[in-house]
């Protein structure tokens, strides 16, 4: 019966709840803008990684390095899009 109990998913869910509570504490406590943004960004990336690995089963196939490289490629595209938009819209370059 122990092999049918999804302990990995339950631990992932509990860890997701903990990360969500940390993000909510940033909102409800009075901390500086930079500290709050750093905490929010770190918890957001940890949460996204947790979702990919635990709930979307990214590492459970034989092709896991292809999946991880696609994730890194997607993150790179997002960063380039955001930085390009900021460059054009806010920084007038």
C-alpha positions, 0 to 999 in steps of 0.5 A: 500500500505504501507504493500507492501513496503519493508522498512526493506529491503531498510533500510538493503540495505542502512545500507549495503552501509554505512558499505561498505563505512566505509570499503572503507574508511579504504582502502583509508585513512592512518590509522594504520594496527591494527586500520584498521583491527579492523574496517574491522573485526567489519564491516564485522561481522555486515555486515554478521549479517545484511545479515542473518537477513534482506536478508536471513530472518533468524528470520522470521520463527518459528524455528529462534533459530535453525537457529541462533544456526546453524549460531553460530555453523558455525562461531565456525567451521570457527574460529577453522579452521582458528586458526588450520590452523594458528597453523599448517602453520604459528606457527609450532605447 
